[in-house]
């Protein structure tokens, strides 16, 4: 039974219709990780500072550590797990692997989701645009150069695919 502290929501998560009863104060990150087992969503700062928890809601990047799960009712949520097609990585994911744009991997899902958002808005971004787009995403391992190269590589791959 749904009480004052819970709400029933019906988001579309990674292309699948989902119906869940969640506490009204549950974050999207908690719902994705704890209820749905989508562990690609990481949590670090819990203050919208690091970008680690970035997912797309209706195509827009959000910090899932502060975004309420209840606010996803009737909306589309895309996580890093939703990009791959079966065992085949999405071109963005593959570019990050091929360009060594990950070391510990903790920040990688957030960067990948921000890359997806960027390339949908700007299919061939220049270096300056990439750097500006990632303002708010932190990486302590790579020095950012491989991440920028991965974005440029992914842009080329997606351009050749026509999507």
N, C-alpha and C positions, 0 to 999 in steps of 0.2 A: 504494500500500500504506500502510495506517495504521501508524504507528510509535509509539514512546513519547512523541514530542513533538506528535503530532496525534491528533485524535479525530473520528469521524464523528458529525454531529448532524443531526436532522430537525425543525427548528422550523417552525411555520406563520407566515410573515411576510406581513403585510398580506393575510391570507386565502389565501395560496398555500402549499401544501406545498413544502418546500425540503429538499434533502439536500446537505450540505456537509462537506468535510474541512477542519478548522481547527486551527491550532496551539493547544495547551492554554492558552497564555497570551494569546491574542488577545482583545481586548475586543469587546464587542458593537458599539460604535461603529465600530471598525476593520472588523469583518465587514460591517456594514451599508453603510458608505461604500466600502471598498476592494474587497469581493467582490461586492456587490450593486448598487452605484451609487446608493444611497439617500442623496443628498447633503443632504437636508433635515435629517439628523442632523448637528449641529455639535459641535465639540469646542473648549473654551476652557481651563478651569482644570485639567482632568484630576484633580480632587480632590473631587468631589461638592459643590462650593460654589456654582456659578453657575446650574445648572439648564438650561443651553443644550442639553445632550445628552439631555434627558429623552425616553424612549419608554415605552410601556406593555408590560409582560410579564404575561400572564394578567390584564390589566386594572389592574395596579398600576404606578405610576410608578417607574422606575429610572433611575439615572445610567448611561447606556450607556458612558461613558468609563472606568468602573471595574468594570462588570458583565461577567463573562466570557462570551464567545460560547458556550463549551461548556455553560454553565448554561441555555441556551435549548432544549436537546434536548427535544423533545416538548411544547414550550410555545408559546403564542401571543404574537407580537411585533407591535405596532402602531406605525408611525411616522407622521409628519405626511402622508407621501405616501399612506398607506393610508386616510385619511379621505375624500378626494375620490372622487366617482363619475364616472370618466372625466374630462371637462373641467369638470364641475360641482363647485364647491367645497362642502365640508361647511358647514352653517350656522355652525359655530364659526369656520372659516376666513373665511367671508364677513363675519361680524361684525367680525373683526379688520381686514379691508380697509376695510369701510364706516365704522368708527369711528376710522380712522387709528391703530390700535394697533400700528403698526410704523413704524420709520423706517429704520434700517440693515437691519433684518430678521434680524440674526444670532441674537437671543434668541427670536424669534417661534415657531419650531417647538416649543421647550421649553414656552413659555407656552400654546400651543395644546393640547399633549398634557396639561398639567396642568389646563387648563380642561375637557377631555374627562373626565378622571378626577373632577374636582370635580362637574360637572353630572350624572354618573351616580350619585353619592352624594347630592347635594343639588341637585335640579332648579331651585330658586329661592333661591340663596344671597344673603344680604345682604352689604353692602360689607365688614363686619368679617370675615365668613367667607371672602370672596374674598382679602382681604389676608393673612389667616392662612394660607390654603392655599398662597399663593405665597411664603411664607417660604422662602428658599433659591433663588429664581429672581431673577436680576439683569438689569436693563435700564439701559443708560447713556444712552438717547436720549429715551424718551417721557415720563418723569416719572410713569409708572404710571397716571395718571388715564385715558388712553384705553384702557389694557388692562382696567382695572376696568369701564369702560363697555362694552367689547366682550364681556366675560363676561356682564354683565347683559343685553345685547342678544341674545347667543347663547342664554341661558336662555329668553328670551321666544320666540325663533324655534323652539327645540326644543319648547317647551311647546305652541306652536300646531301643530307637526307631530305631536305625540302620541308623541314618542320621546325 
